[in-house]
Amino acid sequence: MHIFISVDIEGVAGVNEGLQGQRGNPEYEVARRLMTEEANAAIRGAFAGGADTVTVADSHGPMRNMIVDQLDPRARVVSGRARPLSMIEGIRADHAGAVLIGYHAAADNFGVLAHTISGLAFRRIEVNGVRAGEPTLFAGHAAEIGVPLLAVSGDDRLEAEIAEQFPAARSITVKRCISAIASESLSPDEAREKIEQDVCEAVQTAADTEVKAPCTPPLTVDIGFGKQLFADAAALMPFVERTGALDVRFVAKNHAEAIGVLSGFSLMASALA
């Protein structure tokens, strides 16, 4: 049984502010270690639940954050960018399930460090009228190729999103949102124990987990950018419709195509900023 794990940093226990996700400071070095250990907890849980193979994708920012020589050696690691499927790169139709660790609430929602793909580029993303967080897109792609979302860890605001969009998935809540950069968090040890146990149980029942996404193709993607300049640049694409000073719309034939366009827009915004 093959299990896929994608790991972000903002939803990790003890991570509360943007500085912890940015290279070049002591806070980041602490946060990336916390991220690595939550990944290890999920890996242990997956193998304990019956996995034969586990693939782990480093999915925050530069996508080279986890301390690779401290990862469980049984796991395969996907790292680096740019990747066609971004945070879900490496998933295949023969995976028995997907697990998202250290994730966070969507852009335009309350939550600790809430955003979707890029806090710089996007202030809001909707897909077929649904407010889209990263699970909406990436677990949506997994479901589209037949892979169920088994478990997600993060804060309580993310838990509410998952309950609405992926009710069959297990939510592993490791902290309570107080504000955009404040939380009440479990201790790292307690969070890891919870992740390991819940992922184990989720993998054990993977075969019975419903495969369903909140959005089905074709996908109408509405974007609210953070700056007018970003919308100006995106609107140069022939497939993009301008819908407002900060807003554009495009239609994608599937989740993979939507992810590719949004990833491109994120890179574009970084270049223009």
N, C-alpha and C positions, 0 to 999 in steps of 0.2 A: 504494500500500500504506500503510495507516494503522497506526501503532504507538503504544501507550499506555505511558507511563512513570510510575510512582508513586515518590515520593522521600521517605524518612524520614531521620532524622538520627543515630540511635544506632549504626547500622552503618557510618557513614562513617569512612574512615581517619583516625586521630588523635582521634576522639571516644571518651571513656572514662567520663565521669561525668555525672550528672544535671544539674549546674550548666551544662554546655555546651548543654543543650537548653532552658534557662530564660531568658526575656527579662530584660533589665535588668542585665546584667553583661558585662564585656569578653570573657569566655570564650565566651559565646553569639555575640557578633559574629564571632569567629573561626570558630566551628563552622558558623554559617549560611553563611559564605563558602565553607568547605570543602564543605558540602552543595550549594551552588549550582554549584560547579565539577565535582563528581561528576555532577550532573544534566547539565551541559553535555557532559561526556565521553560519557554515554549518548546524548544527542541527536545528537552528531556520529557516534557509532557507528551509530545507527539510520538516519540519512540515508546514510551510506557503505554500509550494507547493503542499500539499495534503497527505503527509506521515502520516500513522497511527502509525508506529513503526520505530524507527531508531536505528541501531546498529553501534557503533563507536569502531574501533580497534586502539589501541595505537601501532604504528608501527615503532618507532625509537629505534635503539640500544637495550637496555634492555627491551624495550616494556612496561616500567612502568615509563612514563614521565609525562603524563598529571596529573593535580591536580584534582583528582577525585571528591572531595567534592565541587569543583568549576565548574564542568560540569553541563550542563542543565540536571535536574533530569529526564526528559522524556526519555533520551537515555539509552540504555543498553551498557555496556562497556566490550570489550575484551582486556585483558592485560596480560603481562607476556610472557616468552619464556621458552623452545622451543615450537613452534607451528607448526603442520604439514603443514599448508598453510601460515605460516609466516605472512606477512603484510596483507594478504587477509583472514586470519582466521576468521570464523564466517559468511562468505557469503554463501547463499543457493540459490538454483534454483528458489525459490519463491520470491526472492528480485526483485523489479521492476527496480533497477538501482544501480550503484556504483559511489561513489564520492571519489576522491583522493585529500587530502588537505596537503599542505606543502611539495609537492614532488619536484624533482630536475632532472636535465639532467642525461643521462647515462654515465657510465664509458667510457672513450676514446672519450668523447665529451667535448666541451667547456661548461661552466656553473658554477654557484655558488655551490661549494661543490659537483660537479658532481661525481657520482659513481653508481654502481649497487650492491645492497645488502651489500657489504663490500668493503670499500676503501682499507682496508688492504689486503684482499684476492685476489680481482679481478682487473686487469687493463683493461680487455675487456671481454665482453660476447656477442656472436652472437647466434641467434636462426634461423635456416634455412637461414643463410646468412644475417639476419637483426640485426643491432646493437641493443642490448637489454638493455633498461632501466628497472626500476622497473615497470612502467605501462605496458611495453611490456609483462612482465611475469604475473603480478598479475591481470591486467585488461584482459589480454589474457585468464587466467583461468576463470574469470567471464564470458567472452563471450562464452567460451567453454561450460559452464553450462547454457547458455541462458540469462545472465544478461548483459545489455548494460552499457558501461562507459558513464556517463552523464556529468561529469565536473571534471576538474583537476586544482589545483592552484599551482603556483610556479613562476619561472623566465621565461624570454623571450626565453631562449634556450630550456627549456622544452616545451614551447608553440609550437616551431617549430617541435619538435619530435611528439607531440600529433597531430598536423595538418597533418603530414605524416602518422602516424600509426593508429590514431583513429579520422578520419575527422568528424565523427558525434558528437564527444564530444565537450563540451564547454571549452575553455581555460580561466582561470582566472589569469591574469598576475599581480602579486603584486610587482615585482621588475625587474630591468634590470641588466643583468650581466655585470660587468666591468672586473672582473677577477675571479679567483678561490675563492678568499676570499674578494671580494668587489662587492658592488651593489649599484644601485640607487633605493631606495625602497619607496613605498607608506608608509604613516604613518600607524601605526597599526589600528587606527580607520577607515581610508579610506579603507584599505585592508579588514577589517571585513565587512564593509558595502557592498563592491563589492562582497565578497564571499556569503554573505547572499542573496543578490539580484539575483546573477547568479545561485546559487544552487536552489533557489525557482523556477526560470524560467525553469531550466533544469529538475527539478522534475515534473513540470506541463506538460511537453511534453515527459515524460519518455516512455509512451506507443508507441510513434511514432519514438523513437530513434533506429537506426539500430544497430543490434547486430553483431559485426564483430571484429575479431582479426587479427593482422598483420601476424600471423603465425598459421598454422594448422597442427595438428599431422599427422604422427609422427614428433617429433622435434629433429633435429640434433643440439646439443648444443656444440659450440666451446668456450673454455675458455682460456684466457691468464691470468695466475696467476701473482702476484706481486713478487714472489720469486720462485726459482727453487725447493726449499724444498717442497713447497706446491704442485707443480706438481708431485714431487716424491711420495708424500703421496697419492695423488688422483689416480695416475697410479697403485697403489696397488689393487684398486677395479677391479674385473674381467670384469666389463662392460665398463671400461674406456680405450680408445685408446690414447697412447702418440703420439702427433703430433709435438712436439718441446721441447726445453729445459724448457720453461715456459708454454707450451701449451698441453691441452688434449681435447678429444672429447668424448661425449657419446650420445646415442639416447634414448629419453624418449617417452613413448606411449601417454603422455598428459602433460598439463601444471602442474598439481598437482605433477606428478612424477618429472618433471624438477625442480620445486620449492623445493621439498624435498631434492633432491641431492645437489642442489646449497646451500641450507641452511646448510646441513651437511658439505660441503666443507668450508663454512664460519666459522663454529664452529671449524673445524679441524685447519684452519689457525690461529684462535685466540689461540688455545692450543699450537701450534708450535711456535708462534711468541715470 
